[in-house]
Amino acid sequence: MIFFIAVALALDAFAVTTGIGASLRGLSSRASLRLAFNFGLFQFFMPLLGFAAGERIISLIQDFDHWVSFLVLGFVGGRMIFSAVRNGQVRPSNEDQTKGMPLIFLSVATSLDALAVGFTFPALRIPVVFGASVIGVVAFSLTLLAAGLSRYLGRLAGKSAEIIGGLTLIGIGLRILISHL
């Protein structure tokens, strides 16, 4: 299950990398590694932060944790889909988004969903360090893949990847809810 959650979360980074790569007509090896490293690192740490906050609360909500997981994953997935539909256009930019503050902002933006998922780790009974590690490695790997494919995928993959990621998170939340009812 954690692998599918990780893939769904990493699709934001995949979409962003594809968009940046398309606007720059491909990414250099250094730019690809910068994106992959930062996206992977932030995707690793955000679930840990979410877990730290959620661990204190989970004992209070054990009787309805499946509803919480469903609502959190559904909200995050829905937000991803809404974002893709609303902002589906990738706009070319002259600024290098793979350096400095733009890279930090993109890293935070693509990993906020992982923060919410970290909150659900106790309810899902996922070991936190293992789960965060899988999420970080998958984000790193899919970012590298997107960087390599960005020249060919262009703008189409950005919108589709976010929608697929959102639907996957909603599906996982629904599966959790149904399995507990």
Phi and psi in degrees as a GROMACS rama.xvg file:
@    title "Ramachandran Plot"
@    xaxis  label "Phi"
@    yaxis  label "Psi"
@TYPE xy
-62.2113  -33.6706  ILE-2
-62.6386  -43.1854  PHE-3
-68.1734  -37.4741  PHE-4
-62.3065  -44.2186  ILE-5
-61.591  -43.1629  ALA-6
-63.2175  -45.0684  VAL-7
-60.231  -42.3159  ALA-8
-67.5022  -38.2244  LEU-9
-72.8607  -15.1893  ALA-10
-66.2873  -25.1076  LEU-11
-62.5584  -48.846  ASP-12
-63.3041  -39.4988  ALA-13
-59.0206  -47.6445  PHE-14
-64.1497  -43.7543  ALA-15
-63.8098  -45.1245  VAL-16
-62.3675  -41.4933  THR-17
-61.8808  -43.3938  THR-18
-64.4997  -43.9046  GLY-19
-64.1494  -46.6903  ILE-20
-61.4289  -39.0067  GLY-21
-66.523  -40.7947  ALA-22
-70.2874  -26.9307  SER-23
-96.206  2.91829  LEU-24
58.4824  46.3137  ARG-25
106.961  157.738  GLY-26
-117.04  142.995  LEU-27
-70.8137  166.61  SER-28
-60.9639  -41.3998  SER-29
-64.9471  -44.1803  ARG-30
-64.8114  -40.0826  ALA-31
-61.4256  -45.4382  SER-32
-67.4009  -37.3182  LEU-33
-60.9389  -47.137  ARG-34
-62.558  -48.5529  LEU-35
-61.6197  -44.8759  ALA-36
-62.4286  -49.5056  PHE-37
-67.7358  -44.0109  ASN-38
-64.0352  -43.2317  PHE-39
-63.2821  -43.0735  GLY-40
-63.2979  -47.4631  LEU-41
-66.768  -38.6461  PHE-42
-65.7272  -27.0028  GLN-43
-73.6991  -47.8335  PHE-44
-76.5593  -31.1097  PHE-45
-63.7418  -42.8703  MET-46
-63.2821  -31.6212  PRO-47
-63.6248  -42.0812  LEU-48
-64.7666  -43.2027  LEU-49
-63.065  -39.7804  GLY-50
-63.3085  -44.8174  PHE-51
-58.258  -39.9533  ALA-52
-74.2115  -38.7364  ALA-53
-74.1711  -28.7552  GLY-54
-60.6717  -34.5166  GLU-55
-72.1916  -26.4935  ARG-56
-94.7092  -26.8968  ILE-57
-60.3215  -34.5508  ILE-58
-64.138  -24.3863  SER-59
-80.8823  -18.7746  LEU-60
-121.448  16.7456  ILE-61
-56.7017  -32.0862  GLN-62
-72.1434  -21.3031  ASP-63
-132.026  28.24  PHE-64
-62.7387  -31.6238  ASP-65
-64.8491  -34.5585  HIS-66
-68.3445  -39.6519  TRP-67
-62.7839  -46.5332  VAL-68
-59.5954  -45.6051  SER-69
-60.2499  -46.5508  PHE-70
-65.5603  -42.8312  LEU-71
-65.1249  -50.5242  VAL-72
-66.045  -37.0914  LEU-73
-65.613  -41.3414  GLY-74
-63.7816  -48.0279  PHE-75
-62.6797  -45.928  VAL-76
-62.6148  -43.1404  GLY-77
-62.8329  -39.3493  GLY-78
-64.4505  -38.3546  ARG-79
-62.6563  -45.1539  MET-80
-64.3672  -45.92  ILE-81
-58.7966  -44.2978  PHE-82
-60.9634  -41.7139  SER-83
-67.2678  -41.3237  ALA-84
-71.6306  -39.9962  VAL-85
-74.301  -42.0536  ARG-86
-115.046  39.7768  ASN-87
-64.3955  -20.229  GLY-88
-80.7719  130.685  GLN-89
-94.8559  120.722  VAL-90
-98.983  125.151  ARG-91
-60.7097  146.095  PRO-92
-135.776  146.44  SER-93
-84.5983  -18.2161  ASN-94
-78.9536  137.781  GLU-95
-76.8515  108.196  ASP-96
-77.8093  -2.34414  GLN-97
-97.3354  11.2725  THR-98
-136.299  154.874  LYS-99
60.6771  -145.035  GLY-100
-63.6022  -37.7247  MET-101
-57.4115  -38.4076  PRO-102
-65.6468  -41.4649  LEU-103
-63.65  -46.3923  ILE-104
-61.0974  -43.1595  PHE-105
-63.9963  -38.8883  LEU-106
-63.4745  -42.6357  SER-107
-67.4218  -46.5263  VAL-108
-61.3665  -39.7924  ALA-109
-78.8998  -9.97382  THR-110
-112.098  0.679963  SER-111
-62.2035  -34.3975  LEU-112
-62.3409  -36.4522  ASP-113
-65.9738  -29.9182  ALA-114
-61.14  -47.0911  LEU-115
-65.1953  -37.9988  ALA-116
-66.7662  -36.5272  VAL-117
-58.2587  -31.3069  GLY-118
-61.9926  -30.6942  PHE-119
-87.0632  -7.49792  THR-120
-52.737  -46.6648  PHE-121
-61.7619  -39.8121  PRO-122
-67.5937  -34.3167  ALA-123
-85.5395  -6.65432  LEU-124
57.2278  44.5834  ARG-125
-100.964  124.498  ILE-126
-58.857  126.869  PRO-127
-62.3703  -46.8782  VAL-128
-68.1032  -40.6597  VAL-129
-61.8557  -48.6969  PHE-130
-60.7655  -45.6717  GLY-131
-64.0091  -38.2134  ALA-132
-64.8141  -44.3264  SER-133
-61.533  -44.3279  VAL-134
-61.0419  -44.5676  ILE-135
-65.0226  -44.0646  GLY-136
-66.6284  -41.5055  VAL-137
-65.5935  -41.8863  VAL-138
-61.7205  -44.1411  ALA-139
-58.5157  -49.1745  PHE-140
-65.6957  -45.7272  SER-141
-68.9714  -29.1643  LEU-142
-66.4999  -43.4707  THR-143
-62.3509  -41.7306  LEU-144
-61.4411  -46.27  LEU-145
-62.2191  -39.309  ALA-146
-61.7196  -41.8474  ALA-147
-68.2178  -34.8102  GLY-148
-92.0112  -11.0406  LEU-149
-57.8765  -34.2051  SER-150
-62.3841  -32.5067  ARG-151
-95.7083  -33.1297  TYR-152
-80.959  -33.937  LEU-153
56.9826  -143.134  GLY-154
-76.6807  -23.5343  ARG-155
-60.9817  -44.4725  LEU-156
-66.6133  -31.0979  ALA-157
-58.2011  -51.2563  GLY-158
-68.2105  -45.3982  LYS-159
-64.6162  -41.2868  SER-160
-62.6591  -41.686  ALA-161
-66.7441  -39.0256  GLU-162
-65.1907  -45.2706  ILE-163
-61.5787  -43.242  ILE-164
-61.5453  -43.5864  GLY-165
-63.7457  -44.1555  GLY-166
-63.8306  -36.5186  LEU-167
-64.4838  -45.6574  THR-168
-62.6992  -42.0012  LEU-169
-63.0619  -42.1341  ILE-170
-61.6822  -41.4015  GLY-171
-65.5589  -42.8277  ILE-172
-61.081  -41.5814  GLY-173
-64.8826  -39.883  LEU-174
-62.7534  -42.34  ARG-175
-61.8405  -45.5911  ILE-176
-62.3856  -48.0053  LEU-177
-64.9104  -38.5084  ILE-178
-68.7131  -20.6823  SER-179
-97.4109  -9.78666  HIS-180
